[in-house]
Amino acid sequence: MSDDLGLTTVLLAVVGGAIRVSTPFLFVSLGETITERSGRINLGLEGTLVFGAMAAYATAVLTGSPWAGVAVAGLAGGAFGGLHGFICRFPRVNDVAIGIALMLFGSGLAFFLGKPFIQPSAPPLPAIPFGFWSDLPQVQAALRVNVLFLAGAALALFLWWAFRNTKAGLIVRVVGDSADAARAMGYDVDRVRLLATAVGGVLAGIGGAYLSLYYPGSWNEGISSGQGLMAVALVIFARWNPLACFGAALLFGGAGALGPALQSVGISQGYYLFYAAPYVLTLALLIATSSPDRALTGAPGELSLK
């Protein structure tokens, strides 16, 4: 294989991999953006993601419909988000502690209920072959885009617009920036945060459905690999901007695609180190965005992030 062809193959593999790998990051980060914009943190989205993956796969196996699986995953995610929001309404309850507890609960429940569905095969979600114009299999594979990725991109654009131009978006922002001001304006802060957390859970559940019904397209106990937690770091990196979340998700997806891309051109020594790229990137972003002296730009005031 020539150097030019090898480089082209790697680039195409990274592009295609970025699109495939980024979709769960995108949905979870958009969901967490909605939640954190209301002034609440939900670290339980990792458990929601895993449970959504199990619920979607089990439903698709039992019904034969992947879209039924997506719907059930969204409902399950909404239930987890609603539970988190409900518990956090009580005084002296810590958002982070409840999130960690629900992360463990969701993951454990998914592993327990999902054991019968490890072997059965579920129908996958459809993809659109945007590379039909090319005879190169690398181009065709890179431009085979799942419907949920396109839906996530459209959702990012919509949320960016909605936070600035709709009453609901402005209410969420007011509640997240100052609970006292929101109460003075007559808004029920607890209700807004409950709804925002539930909607965030719905999106995380849909992200889990993508994992089990498209890429990697199976159900097993290690399916998430911490993507729900990494998405929280992604939200901070994106400064709570839905459009920036889309770009950051592609960045994380590209980092996750490096290892398989190198393997595809025959690099068999050391390529596995690149599988750690998303985790290294998460750590680097957390360090880069941390400062004891200044608040993060764009952070909702009620989060009290430094």
Secondary structure, 3 states (H helix, E strand, C coil): CCHHHHHHHHHHHHHHHHHHHHHHHHHHHHHHHHHHHCCCCCCCHHHHHHHHHHHHHHHHHHHCCHHHHHHHHHHHHHHHHHHHHHHCCCCCCCHHHHHHHHHHHHHHHHHHHHHHHCCCCCCCCCEEECCCCCCCHHHHHHCEEEHHHHHHHHHHHHHHHHHHHCHHHHHHHHHHHCHHHHHHCCCCHHHHHHHHHHHHHHHHHHHHHHHHHCCCCCCCCCCCCCHHHHHHHHHHHCCCCHHHHHHHHHHHHHHHHHHHHHHHCCCCCCHHHHHHHHHHHHHHHHHHCCCCCCCCCCCCHHHCCC
